[in-house]
């Protein structure tokens, strides 16, 4: 009975882990109506920032940008940490565009090349540029809608011989999605639960063996 109870707890833990592993919106303001936009190119990169609250870390799943690209232009998104100066400081990853090229406004989904953990109480920046001097358009809503979510919007920056802080009264179309990183105690409970499930299954298999005939009794009807 005790093993059965522990197994039930394990099942709840496994189901809870599966729910926590689903991607959530960290921050974003999509969809946008593209009635206004900023020009982005290799000569004029821009960046959007966000700050995670205290508590959980998150594993980055994707960053989505609302873009319109000129012909033969490839967008590039980079992830940066902040050095305490309210602007990007150190680049830590280059994300990969998963969206087929197009010359119309569409959502471009960028994913990290490997597991990338975003730490709690930390500000990050997503830089957006292209491999061309031709101007791409980064769409936004008009009237303005600011990004919301678990994280807090930190404004945007642009590049002019280095990252410069821009007016925080503007916000262009993007969204960041991530999965919560489980706490160590959650992993311990999960491992304990799985062990209990295996023990319960082994006992059931052992107890389901051939029935033993009691001494002095026959399991077959007498003729």
Secondary structure, DSSP 8 states (H G I E B T S, - for coil): -HHHHHHHHHHHHHHHHHHHTS-EEEEE--S---SEEEEEBTTB-EEEEEE--SS--EEEEEEEEEEE--TT--EEEEEEEE-SSSSEEEEEEEEEE-S---SS-EEEEEE-SS--EE-TT-EEEEEEEESSSS-EEEEE-SS----BSSSEEEEEEEESSSEEE--TT---SEEEEEEE---HHHHHHHHHHHHHHHHHHHHHHHHTS-----TT--SS---
